[in-house]
Amino acid sequence: MAYRILHVSDLHTGPPFRQTVADTLVAQAHTIKPDLVVVSGDFVQRADFVAQWRAACALREALPQPQLVVPGNHDVPLFHLHLRLFNPLGRYRRYVTTELNPVFELPGLVVVGANTAHGLTSDGGRLSRTQRANLRRILARYGPEVYKVVVWHHPVANLPGARKDRVMRGAASAMQVLDEHRVGLLLTGHLHAGYVGHTRTMMPHLEHGTIICQSGTTMSGRGHGHEKGQNSCNLITIDEQFIQISQLLYQAEVQQFVPVAEYRFLRI
């Protein structure tokens, strides 16, 4: 049986949020009818402003269920220092979800979320010791017959040709955890540009390796790099033999997200 995951990221419900693009994505998502919608962080542009959280809450309610979501660094207040240090994800918990380690299951598939955004994190994230322990504990429940997908916000790989290192702190140890538990696919965001790759490109000694699927910003005008000013998301199909990733880019001329690249990996 094939499952489909719609992977969106970096919604940033604050200037320069693109409402027309958001409306299109919501309509297409209901047409696609995915088995799961994944949001890999950054619901708001500035977590200090309640109006942006209300908009993010409305947007989440408009998207199809079921959903699995994780926070990003923009979901942590920037200007409210007390909140940033002592309750960094308080507003995320209030307006989005209280669950920071979400788990979604279907027969033969599990999707697990983790948090890489913390109060002292302004840009680059990290998978804390507690988060690594939680992830290990959850993944250990599932045998090799279950295809494992992990979701967090920050990237473990730079974009091809990047001049600046933007990977999360402790990326190597995080990739090692994925490999130890035979995680087949990692979904991330943060860089505002889509990318598909593999952990064995950076760490060839890994026994299994993990497919990396990064989404650009799906609804903000802050696309970077090869997606400068653009919006993207991913539609992923998982069946018994293959993992297929279709990168979708918003085209204003037709007011639709359309496929621009496809990747196919043998399921191992």
C-alpha positions as CSV (number, residue, x, y, z in Angstrom):
1,M,0.0,0.0,0.0
2,A,1.3,3.5,-0.9
3,Y,1.2,6.4,1.5
4,R,1.5,10.1,0.6
5,I,2.9,12.8,2.8
6,L,2.5,16.5,2.0
7,H,5.6,18.3,3.4
8,V,5.4,22.0,3.9
9,S,7.6,24.3,6.0
10,D,8.5,27.9,7.0
11,L,5.0,29.3,6.8
12,H,5.9,32.6,8.5
13,T,2.5,34.1,9.1
14,G,3.9,37.6,9.2
15,P,5.3,40.0,6.7
16,P,6.0,39.1,3.9
17,F,3.4,36.3,4.2
18,R,1.7,35.5,0.9
19,Q,-2.0,34.9,1.5
20,T,-2.8,34.0,-2.1
21,V,-0.1,31.3,-2.0
22,A,-1.4,30.0,1.3
23,D,-5.0,29.8,0.0
24,T,-3.7,27.9,-3.1
25,L,-1.8,25.4,-0.9
26,V,-4.8,24.7,1.3
27,A,-7.0,24.1,-1.7
28,Q,-4.5,21.8,-3.4
29,A,-3.9,19.9,-0.2
30,H,-7.6,19.1,0.1
31,T,-7.5,18.0,-3.6
32,I,-4.4,15.8,-3.0
33,K,-5.9,14.2,0.1
34,P,-2.5,13.1,1.6
35,D,-2.3,10.5,4.3
36,L,-0.4,13.1,6.4
37,V,0.4,16.8,6.3
38,V,3.9,17.5,7.8
39,V,4.8,21.1,8.9
40,S,8.6,21.2,9.7
41,G,8.6,24.4,11.7
42,D,8.5,28.2,11.6
43,F,4.7,28.8,11.8
44,V,5.2,32.5,12.4
45,Q,7.7,35.2,11.4
46,R,7.9,36.7,14.9
47,A,6.7,34.7,17.9
48,D,6.4,37.9,19.9
49,F,3.2,38.9,18.1
50,V,0.0,37.1,19.1
51,A,-1.8,38.1,15.8
52,Q,0.7,36.0,13.9
53,W,-0.1,33.0,16.1
54,R,-3.8,33.4,15.6
55,A,-3.2,33.4,11.8
56,A,-1.0,30.3,12.1
57,C,-3.7,28.6,14.2
58,A,-6.3,29.4,11.5
59,L,-4.0,28.2,8.8
60,R,-3.4,24.9,10.6
61,E,-7.1,24.4,11.0
62,A,-7.6,25.0,7.3
63,L,-5.1,22.3,6.2
64,P,-6.3,18.7,6.0
65,Q,-5.9,16.3,8.9
66,P,-4.1,14.3,10.1
67,Q,-1.1,16.5,10.7
68,L,2.3,16.2,12.3
69,V,4.0,19.5,13.2
70,V,7.3,20.6,14.9
71,P,8.5,24.1,16.0
72,G,11.2,26.2,14.3
73,N,13.5,28.9,15.6
74,H,11.0,31.7,14.5
75,D,8.5,30.1,16.8
76,V,10.6,31.2,19.8
77,P,10.2,34.9,20.9
78,L,13.0,37.2,19.8
79,F,12.3,40.4,21.7
80,H,10.6,39.1,24.9
81,L,13.8,37.9,26.6
82,H,12.1,36.4,29.6
83,L,9.9,34.2,27.4
84,R,12.8,33.4,25.2
85,L,14.9,32.1,28.1
86,F,12.3,30.6,30.4
87,N,9.3,29.7,28.2
88,P,10.6,29.7,24.6
89,L,7.8,27.5,23.2
90,G,5.0,28.7,25.4
91,R,3.1,30.4,22.6
92,Y,3.7,27.5,20.2
93,R,2.2,25.2,22.9
94,R,-0.8,27.5,23.3
95,Y,-1.6,28.1,19.7
96,V,-0.3,25.1,17.8
97,T,0.2,22.0,20.0
98,T,1.6,21.0,23.4
99,E,3.3,17.9,21.9
100,L,7.0,18.4,21.0
101,N,7.6,14.7,20.2
102,P,4.6,13.8,18.0
103,V,4.2,10.3,16.6
104,F,2.0,9.3,13.7
105,E,1.5,5.7,12.8
106,L,0.0,3.8,9.9
107,P,0.5,0.1,9.2
108,G,4.1,-0.2,8.1
109,L,4.9,3.5,8.6
110,V,5.8,5.7,11.5
111,V,6.6,9.4,11.4
112,V,8.3,11.0,14.5
113,G,8.8,14.7,15.2
114,A,11.6,16.2,17.3
115,N,12.4,19.8,18.4
116,T,15.6,21.5,17.3
117,A,14.5,25.1,18.3
118,H,15.5,26.4,21.8
119,G,15.5,29.6,23.7
120,L,19.2,30.3,23.1
121,T,18.9,29.4,19.4
122,S,18.7,32.5,17.2
123,D,19.3,30.7,13.9
124,G,21.2,27.4,14.0
125,G,19.4,24.6,15.9
126,R,20.4,21.5,17.8
127,L,19.0,18.2,18.9
128,S,19.5,18.3,22.7
129,R,20.6,15.3,24.7
130,T,17.0,15.0,26.0
131,Q,15.6,15.1,22.5
132,R,18.1,12.5,21.3
133,A,17.1,10.2,24.1
134,N,13.4,10.7,23.4
135,L,14.0,10.0,19.7
136,R,16.0,6.8,20.5
137,R,13.3,5.6,22.9
138,I,10.5,6.2,20.3
139,L,12.3,4.7,17.3
140,A,13.3,1.6,19.3
141,R,9.7,0.6,19.5
142,Y,9.6,-0.2,15.7
143,G,11.2,-3.1,13.9
144,P,12.8,-3.0,10.4
145,E,9.5,-3.9,8.8
146,V,8.3,-0.4,9.7
147,Y,9.4,2.5,7.5
148,K,10.6,5.3,9.7
149,V,10.4,9.0,8.9
150,V,11.8,11.8,11.3
151,V,10.8,15.4,11.2
152,W,12.6,18.4,12.7
153,H,13.3,22.0,11.6
154,H,17.0,22.6,11.1
155,P,19.1,21.0,8.3
156,V,21.9,18.5,8.6
157,A,23.2,19.4,5.2
158,N,24.1,22.7,3.5
159,L,22.6,23.6,0.1
160,P,24.9,22.7,-2.8
161,G,27.3,25.6,-3.4
162,A,26.4,27.3,-0.1
163,R,29.1,29.8,1.0
164,K,28.0,29.7,4.7
165,D,27.7,26.7,7.0
166,R,24.0,26.6,8.1
167,V,23.8,23.0,9.4
168,M,22.5,22.4,13.0
169,R,24.9,21.9,15.8
170,G,25.6,18.2,16.4
171,A,24.5,17.3,12.9
172,A,26.9,14.3,12.7
173,S,25.6,12.8,16.0
174,A,22.0,13.4,14.9
175,M,22.7,11.6,11.6
176,Q,24.3,8.7,13.6
177,V,21.1,8.3,15.7
178,L,19.0,8.2,12.5
179,D,21.3,5.5,11.1
180,E,21.3,3.4,14.2
181,H,17.6,3.1,14.1
182,R,17.3,2.7,10.3
183,V,15.4,5.9,9.7
184,G,14.7,6.0,6.0
185,L,13.7,9.7,5.5
186,L,14.4,13.0,7.3
187,L,12.1,16.0,6.6
188,T,13.5,19.5,7.4
189,G,13.1,23.2,6.5
190,H,14.8,26.4,7.7
191,L,16.9,27.3,4.7
192,H,14.0,28.5,2.6
193,A,15.1,26.5,-0.4
194,G,14.3,22.9,-1.3
195,Y,16.9,20.2,-1.3
196,V,17.0,16.4,-1.7
197,G,20.1,14.4,-0.7
198,H,21.4,11.6,1.5
199,T,23.3,11.5,4.8
200,R,25.9,9.2,3.3
201,T,27.1,12.0,1.1
202,M,28.4,13.7,4.3
203,M,29.1,10.5,6.3
204,P,29.9,7.6,3.9
205,H,30.7,5.3,6.7
206,L,27.0,5.1,7.8
207,E,25.7,1.6,7.5
208,H,22.3,2.5,6.1
209,G,22.0,6.2,5.5
210,T,18.9,8.4,5.4
211,I,17.3,10.3,2.6
212,I,17.2,14.1,3.3
213,C,14.2,16.0,2.1
214,Q,14.1,19.7,2.7
215,S,11.3,22.1,1.9
216,G,11.7,25.7,1.0
217,T,9.4,28.3,2.5
218,T,5.9,27.4,1.4
219,M,4.1,30.7,2.0
220,S,6.6,33.5,2.7
221,G,8.3,35.9,0.3
222,R,11.7,35.1,1.8
223,G,12.8,32.3,-0.4
224,H,16.6,32.0,-0.6
225,G,19.2,30.8,-3.0
226,H,17.9,28.9,-6.1
227,E,14.4,29.5,-4.7
228,K,14.9,33.3,-4.1
229,G,11.4,34.9,-3.9
230,Q,9.7,31.5,-4.5
231,N,7.6,29.1,-2.6
232,S,7.8,25.3,-2.5
233,C,6.8,22.1,-0.8
234,N,7.2,18.4,-1.3
235,L,4.8,15.5,-2.1
236,I,6.3,12.2,-0.9
237,T,5.0,8.8,-1.9
238,I,6.1,5.8,0.1
239,D,5.3,2.3,-1.1
240,E,6.7,-1.2,-0.5
241,Q,9.6,-0.7,-3.1
242,F,10.3,3.0,-3.6
243,I,10.4,6.4,-2.0
244,Q,9.3,9.1,-4.5
245,I,9.8,12.8,-3.8
246,S,8.1,15.4,-6.0
247,Q,9.3,19.0,-5.4
248,L,6.4,21.4,-6.1
249,L,7.0,25.1,-6.9
250,Y,4.3,27.8,-6.9
251,Q,3.8,29.2,-10.3
252,A,1.9,32.5,-10.3
253,E,0.9,32.2,-13.9
254,V,-1.3,29.3,-13.2
255,Q,-1.8,29.9,-9.4
256,Q,-0.8,26.4,-8.6
257,F,2.0,24.4,-7.0
258,V,3.4,22.4,-9.9
259,P,6.1,19.6,-10.0
260,V,9.5,20.8,-11.0
261,A,11.7,17.9,-10.0
262,E,11.3,14.2,-9.0
263,Y,13.5,11.9,-7.1
264,R,13.1,8.1,-6.7
265,F,14.9,6.0,-4.1
266,L,14.9,2.3,-3.7
267,R,13.5,1.4,-0.3
268,I,16.1,-0.5,1.7
